[in-house]
Amino acid sequence: FHDTGASGNAQIRIASIRLMLEDAAPTSILPGQPEKFVEAKTIQEFRAAPDGFKAELTAVITNSGGFTTFAMEDATAAVAIYKAKVTAATNPELVGKKVTGVFQKGTFKDLVQATPTSTPITVDNTDPLPNEKLDLATVALTAEALEPYQSRRVVGELTVVSFAKAGNGTYTITLTNGTDNIVLRIDYRLPKYAEFSNLETLVEGDVVVLDNAVIGWYNAPQLV
């Protein structure tokens, strides 16, 4: 504040006003904004937000992929967790645990991912899985139909179209429901990879019974 100095009629002139606002319901968290502003969200709300959005999520880890990608779900939806240097081989005990942490949304090859910004806190060693497995007989195997179910566990019976084994050992099995095709990918880095060796006998027309596969994505839907 500055006194204008006018005799007999002193005035106060405000040189500047600074406002500090706390957003009670932020739609996004800007880079550098303290994580105390991060709100708890459901996975469905998290998935609907733009990339870069941060939220506190509480969910059960349902699947461990071969390398750096896990899956978790709450009662609303599922999402992939991306954590560098964390693999199923190094952290097999994570599956079935409920975690709470602050995650940032990102998208890689059309797969929605939640990247921890701090180490998730284990709440329970055992927790009931929030959702029933999705029955593939009830949904088309198209990107449009499967997108809302990314990272969900599935059950179903599909017919083999073709089988391939890459040089690194990864299996790529094209399956069909008679109308749509989808790839089942079994990563060579899975700790139980050797248990899938019987799949090498698959030929066109064989039926594969899936129980606990997960809907992944790599520019298109796939099963992992």
Sequence and secondary structure as in RCSB ss.txt:
>XXXX:A:sequence
FHDTGASGNAQIRIASIRLMLEDAAPTSILPGQPEKFVEAKTIQEFRAAPDGFKAELTAVITNSGGFTTFAMEDA
TAAVAIYKAKVTAATNPELVGKKVTGVFQKGTFKDLVQATPTSTPITVDNTDPLPNEKLDLATVALTAEALEPYQ
SRRVVGELTVVSFAKAGNGTYTITLTNGTDNIVLRIDYRLPKYAEFSNLETLVEGDVVVLDNAVIGWYNAPQLV
>XXXX:A:secstr
 EE   TTS  EE          SS S   TT  GGG  B  HHHHHHS TT EEEEEEEEEEE SSSEEEEE S
S EEEEE TT  TTT GGGTT EEEEEEEEEEETTEEEEEESS  EEEESS   SS  EEGGGS SSHHHHGGGT
T EEEEEEEEEEEEE TTS EEEEEESSS EEEEEE TTSTTGGGGGGGGG  TT EEEEEEEEEEESSSEEE 
